[in-house]
Amino acid sequence: MAPTELHRPTPEQFLSLIRRQTRGRLKVYLGSAAGVGKTYAMLREGHRLRAQGVDVVIGLVETHGRVETQQQIGDLEVIPPRVIEYRGVTLRELDLDAVLARRPTVCLVDELAHTNAPGSRHPKRYQDVEDLLHAGIHVITTVNVQHLESLYDEIERATNVRVKERLPDRVLAEADQIVNVDISVEDLIERLNAGKVYPRERINTALENFFTPANLTRLREITLTEIAHLIDRRTRRAEADQYPLSATDRVMVGLSSRSPNAPALLRKTARLADRLNAPWYAVYIQIPSEDLTRIDAATQRRISKHLELAQQLGGIPMQFRGPDVANTILAFAREYAIKIIVVGKSQQPWYKRLWGNSILERLERHAEGIDILIADV
């Protein structure tokens, strides 16, 4: 099946975009799994753009030994990668400085969620891409849906796989064009069996684990849902340009030093706020006993990690102090005109275990005009 695009923009429309803008534009080929044809499609567009007189280079392409992909590189100019020896393994990374010095109009960069080798300028490849965009270089790239940070918990539940390489949702949300590269589950498994996705020795392992029909079907459903959401999001953002964002849309999630499943709670809040096109706040409620002079280093690191994750997910991390948790949450909500407060739910909720049964009841009793959402994480 051929790639389908949001609003079906053509390569000529992307060409028009990059000629009108001074800052780099980002185009993403999004897929549900390895082997659907993202890199192949990206390279084909590189050839089409070059045929129209655009200065195109390959910053980095991961062929994974796929003959069809390797052949598609053709005579496109390739910027030699940085070669790094790390623990006896030879790694190839995007040579960011070389691309910036070459200053092409368009740079093709594969696998946006990739983690760079130690010693690189940035920990993640998407950060390299951001440098290229800031320099006015347009980038076409690829990524699979399971690498989105906010989908981590859903992907693990659906596939029983923990995805290690992830990138902030904002990177995809800020893309100028997104192409959904979609093929049927049957066709993808056929490609896998034919050795067009992984080497022969990896096929059986892939079929028994990640590449099961159930997993691939669910990943495809998630991808199509994300695409539909991105269409809706762009429509709502266009409307928001004409009408100021209402304060009634603001969301907050309360965190404590002992909140169980805090990362899952943050991801769920991020997705809720994203669906509402609303700003959101991750608020750590610091009670007196958790003053920095009293709290242990491990707890401090855990809190900092949670607030850092909130920022990566597009939230605004904040800290509020107060001797009473419910009153402090409500004080923050009123000061910032919050209309949705998210709290976590577990077999033994943290607000019951730490502060008794009254916290949720008090929030519901006194949060006039504010919705309380108990997230099942």
Secondary structure, 3 states (H helix, E strand, C coil): CCCEECCCCCHHHHHHHHHHCCCCCEEEEEECCCCCCHHHHHHHHHHHHHHCCCCEEEEECCCCCCHHHHHHHCCCEECCCEEEEECCEEEEECCHHHHHHHCCCEEEECCCCCECCCCCCCCEHHHHHHHHHHCCCEEEEEEEHHHEHHHHHHHHHHHCCCCCCCECHHHHHCCCEEEEECCCHHHHHHHHHCCCCCCHHHHHHHHHCCCCHHHHHHHHHHHHHHHHHHHHHHHHHHHHCCCCCCHHHCEEEEECCCCCCHHHHHHHHHHHHHHHCCCEEEEEEECHHHCCCCCCHHHHHHHHHHHHHHHHCCCEEEEEECCCHHHHHHHHHHHCCCCEEEEEECCCCHHHHHHCCHHHHHHHHHCCCCEEEEEEC
